[in-house]
Amino acid sequence: MKSMNVIVKNKEGLHTRPASLIMQCACEFSADVQLIVQDEVVNAKSIMSLIGVSAIQGSEVTIVADGEDEDAALSHLADLFDRGFDED
């Protein structure tokens, strides 16, 4: 199991579109992937769980991946956050 902290960079925070991108990215990997935001742990492969996350611009999010391709999952998801979900 590995984890990485990232910052929400896009102006609108985690809303429906970024949640969908996170889910799509996480589903590309066999590893279990979770996001932790302010002590709330959600399944990154569940759009319903992700939509309920309240993370505004500047929020710190911990990505946790556990499985065979956990390194790749962390890398791809961190890149998605770093790019601001291509919104800016």
MMTF fields as JSON, N, C-alpha, C and O atoms, coordinates in Angstrom:
{
  "mmtfVersion": "1.0.0",
  "mmtfProducer": "UNKNOWN",
  "numBonds": 351,
  "numAtoms": 352,
  "numGroups": 88,
  "numChains": 1,
  "numModels": 1,
  "chainsPerModel": [1],
  "groupsPerChain": [88],
  "chainIdList": ["A"],
  "bondAtomList": [4, 2, 8, 6, 12, 10, 16, 14, 20, 18, 24, 22, 28, 26, 32, 30, 36, 34, 40, 38, 44, 42, 48, 46, 52, 50, 56, 54, 60, 58, 64, 62, 68, 66, 72, 70, 76, 74, 80, 78, 84, 82, 88, 86, 92, 90, 96, 94, 100, 98, 104, 102, 108, 106, 112, 110, 116, 114, 120, 118, 124, 122, 128, 126, 132, 130, 136, 134, 140, 138, 144, 142, 148, 146, 152, 150, 156, 154, 160, 158, 164, 162, 168, 166, 172, 170, 176, 174, 180, 178, 184, 182, 188, 186, 192, 190, 196, 194, 200, 198, 204, 202, 208, 206, 212, 210, 216, 214, 220, 218, 224, 222, 228, 226, 232, 230, 236, 234, 240, 238, 244, 242, 248, 246, 252, 250, 256, 254, 260, 258, 264, 262, 268, 266, 272, 270, 276, 274, 280, 278, 284, 282, 288, 286, 292, 290, 296, 294, 300, 298, 304, 302, 308, 306, 312, 310, 316, 314, 320, 318, 324, 322, 328, 326, 332, 330, 336, 334, 340, 338, 344, 342, 348, 346],
  "bondOrderList": [1, 1, 1, 1, 1, 1, 1, 1, 1, 1, 1, 1, 1, 1, 1, 1, 1, 1, 1, 1, 1, 1, 1, 1, 1, 1, 1, 1, 1, 1, 1, 1, 1, 1, 1, 1, 1, 1, 1, 1, 1, 1, 1, 1, 1, 1, 1, 1, 1, 1, 1, 1, 1, 1, 1, 1, 1, 1, 1, 1, 1, 1, 1, 1, 1, 1, 1, 1, 1, 1, 1, 1, 1, 1, 1, 1, 1, 1, 1, 1, 1, 1, 1, 1, 1, 1, 1],
  "groupList": [{"groupName": "MET", "atomNameList": ["N", "CA", "C", "O"], "elementList": ["N", "C", "C", "O"], "formalChargeList": [0, 0, 0, 0], "bondAtomList": [1, 0, 2, 1, 3, 2], "bondOrderList": [1, 1, 2], "singleLetterCode": "M", "chemCompType": "L-PEPTIDE LINKING"}, {"groupName": "LYS", "atomNameList": ["N", "CA", "C", "O"], "elementList": ["N", "C", "C", "O"], "formalChargeList": [0, 0, 0, 0], "bondAtomList": [1, 0, 2, 1, 3, 2], "bondOrderList": [1, 1, 2], "singleLetterCode": "K", "chemCompType": "L-PEPTIDE LINKING"}, {"groupName": "SER", "atomNameList": ["N", "CA", "C", "O"], "elementList": ["N", "C", "C", "O"], "formalChargeList": [0, 0, 0, 0], "bondAtomList": [1, 0, 2, 1, 3, 2], "bondOrderList": [1, 1, 2], "singleLetterCode": "S", "chemCompType": "L-PEPTIDE LINKING"}, {"groupName": "ASN", "atomNameList": ["N", "CA", "C", "O"], "elementList": ["N", "C", "C", "O"], "formalChargeList": [0, 0, 0, 0], "bondAtomList": [1, 0, 2, 1, 3, 2], "bondOrderList": [1, 1, 2], "singleLetterCode": "N", "chemCompType": "L-PEPTIDE LINKING"}, {"groupName": "VAL", "atomNameList": ["N", "CA", "C", "O"], "elementList": ["N", "C", "C", "O"], "formalChargeList": [0, 0, 0, 0], "bondAtomList": [1, 0, 2, 1, 3, 2], "bondOrderList": [1, 1, 2], "singleLetterCode": "V", "chemCompType": "L-PEPTIDE LINKING"}, {"groupName": "ILE", "atomNameList": ["N", "CA", "C", "O"], "elementList": ["N", "C", "C", "O"], "formalChargeList": [0, 0, 0, 0], "bondAtomList": [1, 0, 2, 1, 3, 2], "bondOrderList": [1, 1, 2], "singleLetterCode": "I", "chemCompType": "L-PEPTIDE LINKING"}, {"groupName": "GLU", "atomNameList": ["N", "CA", "C", "O"], "elementList": ["N", "C", "C", "O"], "formalChargeList": [0, 0, 0, 0], "bondAtomList": [1, 0, 2, 1, 3, 2], "bondOrderList": [1, 1, 2], "singleLetterCode": "E", "chemCompType": "L-PEPTIDE LINKING"}, {"groupName": "GLY", "atomNameList": ["N", "CA", "C", "O"], "elementList": ["N", "C", "C", "O"], "formalChargeList": [0, 0, 0, 0], "bondAtomList": [1, 0, 2, 1, 3, 2], "bondOrderList": [1, 1, 2], "singleLetterCode": "G", "chemCompType": "PEPTIDE LINKING"}, {"groupName": "LEU", "atomNameList": ["N", "CA", "C", "O"], "elementList": ["N", "C", "C", "O"], "formalChargeList": [0, 0, 0, 0], "bondAtomList": [1, 0, 2, 1, 3, 2], "bondOrderList": [1, 1, 2], "singleLetterCode": "L", "chemCompType": "L-PEPTIDE LINKING"}, {"groupName": "HIS", "atomNameList": ["N", "CA", "C", "O"], "elementList": ["N", "C", "C", "O"], "formalChargeList": [0, 0, 0, 0], "bondAtomList": [1, 0, 2, 1, 3, 2], "bondOrderList": [1, 1, 2], "singleLetterCode": "H", "chemCompType": "L-PEPTIDE LINKING"}, {"groupName": "THR", "atomNameList": ["N", "CA", "C", "O"], "elementList": ["N", "C", "C", "O"], "formalChargeList": [0, 0, 0, 0], "bondAtomList": [1, 0, 2, 1, 3, 2], "bondOrderList": [1, 1, 2], "singleLetterCode": "T", "chemCompType": "L-PEPTIDE LINKING"}, {"groupName": "ARG", "atomNameList": ["N", "CA", "C", "O"], "elementList": ["N", "C", "C", "O"], "formalChargeList": [0, 0, 0, 0], "bondAtomList": [1, 0, 2, 1, 3, 2], "bondOrderList": [1, 1, 2], "singleLetterCode": "R", "chemCompType": "L-PEPTIDE LINKING"}, {"groupName": "PRO", "atomNameList": ["N", "CA", "C", "O"], "elementList": ["N", "C", "C", "O"], "formalChargeList": [0, 0, 0, 0], "bondAtomList": [1, 0, 2, 1, 3, 2], "bondOrderList": [1, 1, 2], "singleLetterCode": "P", "chemCompType": "L-PEPTIDE LINKING"}, {"groupName": "ALA", "atomNameList": ["N", "CA", "C", "O"], "elementList": ["N", "C", "C", "O"], "formalChargeList": [0, 0, 0, 0], "bondAtomList": [1, 0, 2, 1, 3, 2], "bondOrderList": [1, 1, 2], "singleLetterCode": "A", "chemCompType": "L-PEPTIDE LINKING"}, {"groupName": "GLN", "atomNameList": ["N", "CA", "C", "O"], "elementList": ["N", "C", "C", "O"], "formalChargeList": [0, 0, 0, 0], "bondAtomList": [1, 0, 2, 1, 3, 2], "bondOrderList": [1, 1, 2], "singleLetterCode": "Q", "chemCompType": "L-PEPTIDE LINKING"}, {"groupName": "CYS", "atomNameList": ["N", "CA", "C", "O"], "elementList": ["N", "C", "C", "O"], "formalChargeList": [0, 0, 0, 0], "bondAtomList": [1, 0, 2, 1, 3, 2], "bondOrderList": [1, 1, 2], "singleLetterCode": "C", "chemCompType": "L-PEPTIDE LINKING"}, {"groupName": "PHE", "atomNameList": ["N", "CA", "C", "O"], "elementList": ["N", "C", "C", "O"], "formalChargeList": [0, 0, 0, 0], "bondAtomList": [1, 0, 2, 1, 3, 2], "bondOrderList": [1, 1, 2], "singleLetterCode": "F", "chemCompType": "L-PEPTIDE LINKING"}, {"groupName": "ASP", "atomNameList": ["N", "CA", "C", "O"], "elementList": ["N", "C", "C", "O"], "formalChargeList": [0, 0, 0, 0], "bondAtomList": [1, 0, 2, 1, 3, 2], "bondOrderList": [1, 1, 2], "singleLetterCode": "D", "chemCompType": "L-PEPTIDE LINKING"}],
  "groupTypeList": [0, 1, 2, 0, 3, 4, 5, 4, 1, 3, 1, 6, 7, 8, 9, 10, 11, 12, 13, 2, 8, 5, 0, 14, 15, 13, 15, 6, 16, 2, 13, 17, 4, 14, 8, 5, 4, 14, 17, 6, 4, 4, 3, 13, 1, 2, 5, 0, 2, 8, 5, 7, 4, 2, 13, 5, 14, 7, 2, 6, 4, 10, 5, 4, 13, 17, 7, 6, 17, 6, 17, 13, 13, 8, 2, 9, 8, 13, 17, 8, 16, 17, 11, 7, 16, 17, 6, 17],
  "groupIdList": [1, 2, 3, 4, 5, 6, 7, 8, 9, 10, 11, 12, 13, 14, 15, 16, 17, 18, 19, 20, 21, 22, 23, 24, 25, 26, 27, 28, 29, 30, 31, 32, 33, 34, 35, 36, 37, 38, 39, 40, 41, 42, 43, 44, 45, 46, 47, 48, 49, 50, 51, 52, 53, 54, 55, 56, 57, 58, 59, 60, 61, 62, 63, 64, 65, 66, 67, 68, 69, 70, 71, 72, 73, 74, 75, 76, 77, 78, 79, 80, 81, 82, 83, 84, 85, 86, 87, 88],
  "secStructList": [7, 3, 3, 3, 3, 3, 3, 7, 7, 1, 6, 6, 7, 1, 7, 2, 2, 2, 2, 2, 2, 2, 2, 2, 2, 2, 6, 6, 1, 1, 1, 3, 3, 3, 3, 3, 3, 6, 6, 3, 3, 3, 3, 6, 6, 7, 2, 2, 2, 2, 2, 6, 7, 7, 7, 7, 6, 6, 7, 3, 3, 3, 3, 3, 3, 3, 1, 6, 6, 2, 2, 2, 2, 2, 2, 2, 2, 2, 2, 2, 2, 2, 6, 4, 4, 4, 7, 7],
  "xCoordList": [0.854, 0.0, 0.898, 1.87, 0.545, 1.292, 0.303, -0.858, 0.792, -0.067, 0.726, 1.957, -0.002, 0.597, -0.372, -1.58, 0.159, -0.665, -0.625, 0.435, -1.788, -1.918, -2.787, -3.472, -2.747, -3.536, -4.543, -4.208, -5.766, -6.781, -6.429, -6.454, -6.101, -5.626, -6.683, -6.593, -7.67, -8.649, -9.574, -9.835, -10.06, -10.841, -12.132, -12.537, -12.781, -14.08, -13.992, -15.019, -12.795, -12.651, -13.163, -13.303, -13.435, -13.914, -15.42, -16.19, -15.827, -17.24, -17.446, -16.566, -18.538, -18.907, -17.893, -17.538, -17.422, -16.491, -15.167, -14.744, -14.488, -13.264, -13.517, -12.691, -14.648, -14.974, -15.052, -14.58, -15.645, -15.749, -14.369, -14.099, -13.501, -12.146, -11.342, -10.6, -11.495, -10.808, -11.272, -10.452, -12.583, -13.135, -12.631, -12.198, -12.681, -12.23, -10.759, -10.379, -9.95, -8.527, -8.308, -7.55, -8.96, -8.793, -9.235, -8.637, -10.271, -10.799, -9.881, -10.075, -8.888, -7.929, -6.949, -6.209, -6.941, -5.957, -6.649, -7.783, -5.939, -6.508, -6.377, -7.092, -5.477, -5.27, -6.536, -7.293, -6.753, -7.809, -7.319, -6.181, -8.167, -7.769, -8.805, -10.01, -8.3, -9.164, -8.623, -7.427, -9.517, -9.127, -9.497, -10.544, -8.633, -8.912, -8.915, -7.924, -10.058, -10.222, -10.804, -11.922, -10.055, -10.515, -11.096, -12.235, -10.361, -10.754, -11.873, -12.329, -12.328, -13.354, -12.651, -11.911, -12.888, -12.273, -13.332, -14.402, -13.007, -13.971, -13.285, -12.084, -14.067, -13.614, -13.492, -14.476, -12.273, -12.042, -12.643, -12.658, -13.131, -13.753, -15.276, -15.97, -15.792, -17.236, -17.604, -17.262, -18.293, -18.671, -19.556, -19.432, -20.437, -21.324, -20.534, -20.849, -19.518, -18.676, -17.891, -17.771, -17.358, -16.544, -17.356, -16.871, -18.574, -19.412, -19.702, -19.889, -19.74, -20.02, -18.846, -19.007, -17.665, -16.468, -16.498, -16.758, -16.233, -16.18, -14.721, -14.098, -14.185, -12.797, -12.728, -12.967, -12.402, -12.299, -10.859, -9.959, -10.656, -9.313, -8.41, -8.767, -7.241, -6.293, -6.399, -5.527, -7.44, -7.603, -6.533, -6.14, -6.071, -5.128, -5.905, -6.815, -5.54, -6.175, -5.079, -4.024, -5.325, -4.396, -4.956, -6.095, -4.157, -4.519, -3.839, -2.631, -4.619, -4.083, -4.369, -5.509, -3.323, -3.483, -2.864, -1.793, -3.542, -3.077, -3.311, -4.453, -2.232, -2.369, -1.175, -0.212, -1.268, -0.177, 0.329, 1.536, -0.565, -0.177, -0.389, -0.751, -0.158, -0.392, 0.485, 0.029, 1.724, 2.604, 2.071, 2.052, 1.646, 1.098, -0.19, -0.411, -1.038, -2.293, -2.013, -2.623, -1.096, -0.753, -0.2, -0.582, 0.685, 1.311, 0.293, 0.316, -0.599, -1.596, -2.599, -2.963, -3.039, -3.986, -3.337, -3.96, -2.09, -1.385, -1.223, -1.347, -0.949, -0.821, -2.146, -2.163, -3.237, -4.562, -4.829, -5.309, -4.512, -4.669, -3.734, -4.133, -2.482, -1.488, -1.897, -1.608, -2.562, -3.03, -4.31, -4.83, -4.811, -6.063, -7.24, -8.184, -7.18, -8.242, -8.462, -9.548, -7.4, -7.413, -8.52, -9.049, -8.863, -9.915, -9.392, -10.12, -8.154, -7.648, -6.842, -6.341],
  "yCoordList": [-1.174, 0.0, 1.234, 1.321, 2.181, 3.433, 4.589, 4.432, 5.754, 6.94, 8.153, 8.158, 9.172, 10.418, 11.552, 11.408, 12.677, 13.862, 14.754, 14.975, 15.263, 16.175, 17.355, 17.296, 18.409, 19.605, 19.805, 19.643, 20.155, 20.482, 21.859, 22.844, 21.935, 23.184, 23.935, 25.153, 23.227, 23.906, 24.791, 24.503, 25.859, 26.874, 26.347, 26.798, 25.408, 24.919, 23.75, 23.304, 23.252, 22.13, 20.829, 20.706, 19.874, 18.567, 18.619, 18.48, 18.817, 18.78, 17.583, 16.725, 17.5, 16.305, 15.936, 14.763, 16.894, 16.577, 16.012, 14.959, 16.668, 16.079, 14.715, 13.808, 14.576, 13.285, 12.189, 11.073, 12.511, 11.548, 11.198, 10.035, 12.19, 11.94, 11.085, 10.193, 11.363, 10.565, 9.117, 8.199, 8.91, 7.562, 6.838, 5.69, 7.487, 6.856, 6.454, 5.36, 7.329, 7.047, 5.889, 4.967, 5.931, 4.887, 3.525, 2.503, 3.509, 2.243, 1.6, 0.439, 2.334, 1.773, 0.821, 0.104, 0.813, 0.031, -1.02, -0.838, -2.116, -3.178, -2.863, -3.438, -1.961, -1.594, -0.974, -0.302, -1.208, -0.505, 0.924, 1.136, 1.902, 3.304, 4.051, 3.965, 4.779, 5.588, 7.007, 7.242, 7.943, 9.321, 9.627, 9.205, 10.361, 10.8, 12.324, 12.965, 12.888, 14.341, 14.661, 14.253, 15.384, 15.771, 14.586, 14.656, 13.538, 12.335, 11.539, 10.549, 11.936, 11.187, 10.32, 10.828, 9.011, 8.063, 7.608, 7.132, 7.769, 7.37, 6.501, 6.618, 5.641, 4.771, 5.6, 6.173, 5.664, 6.469, 5.842, 6.472, 4.627, 3.965, 4.071, 3.45, 4.855, 5.037, 6.495, 7.352, 6.781, 8.159, 8.748, 9.929, 7.945, 8.448, 8.854, 9.859, 8.079, 8.434, 9.707, 10.568, 9.822, 10.986, 12.275, 13.335, 12.191, 13.391, 13.965, 15.173, 13.12, 13.571, 14.215, 14.745, 14.179, 14.746, 16.266, 16.814, 16.924, 18.381, 18.813, 18.833, 19.158, 19.611, 20.829, 20.735, 21.961, 23.199, 23.405, 22.658, 24.425, 24.748, 24.941, 25.651, 24.309, 24.397, 23.274, 23.139, 22.467, 21.344, 20.289, 20.039, 19.677, 18.569, 17.26, 17.035, 16.409, 15.11, 14.054, 14.216, 12.985, 11.857, 10.767, 10.333, 10.333, 9.221, 7.984, 7.985, 6.929, 5.676, 4.593, 4.416, 3.87, 2.787, 1.526, 1.568, 0.411, -0.866, -1.941, -2.276, -2.474, -3.533, -3.582, -2.827, -4.477, -4.765, -3.532, -3.371, -2.68, -1.502, -0.194, 0.83, -0.247, 0.917, 2.112, 3.254, 1.869, 2.983, 3.729, 4.959, 2.989, 3.609, 4.357, 5.454, 3.775, 4.429, 5.758, 6.775, 5.755, 6.988, 8.032, 9.201, 7.616, 8.536, 9.194, 10.41, 8.396, 8.932, 9.854, 10.903, 9.465, 10.303, 11.6, 12.661, 11.52, 12.727, 13.691, 14.904, 13.159, 13.991, 14.685, 15.853, 13.967, 14.528, 15.72, 16.765, 15.548, 16.648, 17.8, 18.964, 17.472, 18.496, 19.343, 20.539, 18.736, 19.453, 20.245, 20.913, 20.178, 20.88, 20.337, 21.064, 19.024, 18.348, 19.014, 18.944, 19.664, 20.337, 21.393, 21.639, 22.012, 23.032, 24.448, 25.343, 24.666, 26.049, 26.356, 27.47],
  "zCoordList": [0.0, 0.0, 0.0, 0.751, -0.861, -0.948, -0.97, -1.349, -0.553, -0.566, -1.016, -0.997, -1.419, -1.884, -1.599, -1.786, -1.147, -0.917, -2.145, -2.732, -2.528, -3.662, -3.229, -2.208, -4.012, -3.73, -4.864, -6.038, -4.507, -5.514, -6.061, -5.323, -7.352, -7.943, -8.756, -8.908, -9.272, -10.122, -9.286, -8.118, -9.891, -9.183, -8.578, -7.507, -9.238, -8.787, -7.803, -7.291, -7.532, -6.606, -7.217, -8.433, -6.353, -6.826, -7.028, -6.078, -8.253, -8.612, -9.532, -9.614, -10.203, -10.977, -12.053, -12.176, -12.826, -13.906, -13.387, -13.864, -12.424, -11.886, -11.223, -11.328, -10.549, -9.926, -10.982, -10.764, -12.12, -13.212, -13.765, -14.065, -13.901, -14.399, -13.423, -13.833, -12.138, -11.11, -11.187, -11.187, -11.254, -11.32, -12.563, -12.472, -13.718, -14.953, -14.852, -15.267, -14.308, -14.16, -13.186, -13.484, -12.036, -11.022, -11.546, -11.209, -12.36, -12.888, -13.922, -14.281, -14.402, -15.347, -14.665, -15.339, -13.354, -12.597, -11.733, -11.289, -11.508, -10.677, -9.186, -8.367, -8.835, -7.43, -6.844, -7.544, -5.558, -4.837, -4.633, -4.214, -4.927, -4.82, -3.984, -4.224, -3.002, -2.151, -2.081, -2.255, -1.825, -1.548, -0.108, 0.383, 0.556, 1.92, 1.912, 1.564, 2.307, 2.376, 3.744, 4.059, 4.549, 5.886, 6.66, 7.121, 6.806, 7.556, 6.9, 7.473, 5.724, 4.998, 3.953, 3.111, 4.014, 3.085, 2.088, 2.468, 0.776, -0.251, -1.3, -1.542, -1.908, -2.982, -4.259, -4.728, -4.824, -6.017, -7.269, -8.326, -7.166, -8.31, -8.265, -9.071, -7.326, -7.172, -7.39, -6.575, -8.478, -8.786, -7.689, -7.363, -7.125, -6.067, -4.823, -4.186, -4.482, -3.338, -3.607, -2.735, -4.815, -5.159, -5.217, -4.82, -5.706, -5.812, -4.424, -4.279, -3.428, -2.071, -1.359, -0.26, -1.967, -1.331, -1.449, -2.52, -0.355, -0.347, -0.302, 0.76, -1.47, -1.545, -2.458, -3.662, -1.872, -2.637, -3.095, -2.71, -3.918, -4.373, -3.162, -2.222, -3.185, -2.089, -1.075, -0.216, -1.154, -0.233, -0.477, -1.616, 0.601, 0.485, 0.436, 1.235, -0.5, -0.687, -0.632, -1.245, 0.092, 0.111, -0.786, -0.616, -1.732, -2.607, -2.036, -1.8, -1.814, -1.298, -2.327, -2.757, -2.719, -3.687, -3.11, -2.504, -3.3, -2.775, -3.824, -4.137, -4.362, -5.356, -6.284, -6.145, -7.217, -8.138, -8.892, -9.07, -9.326, -10.11, -9.337, -9.916, -8.027, -7.173, -7.554, -7.486, -7.948, -8.32, -9.539, -9.563, -10.531, -11.749, -11.435, -11.949, -10.597, -10.227, -9.528, -9.86, -8.566, -7.858, -8.818, -8.758, -9.69, -10.63, -11.553, -11.74, -12.129, -13.055, -12.349, -12.883, -11.164, -10.431, -9.956, -10.006, -9.497, -9.065, -10.236, -10.065, -11.419, -12.611, -12.938, -13.325, -12.779, -13.031, -12.098, -12.536, -10.812, -9.854, -10.202, -10.161, -10.545, -10.851, -12.049, -12.09, -13.016, -14.215, -13.934, -14.828, -12.726, -12.409, -13.182, -13.49, -13.502, -14.25, -15.608, -16.184, -16.107, -17.412, -17.517, -18.601, -16.383, -16.373, -16.483, -16.912, -16.106, -16.083, -17.316, -17.464]
}
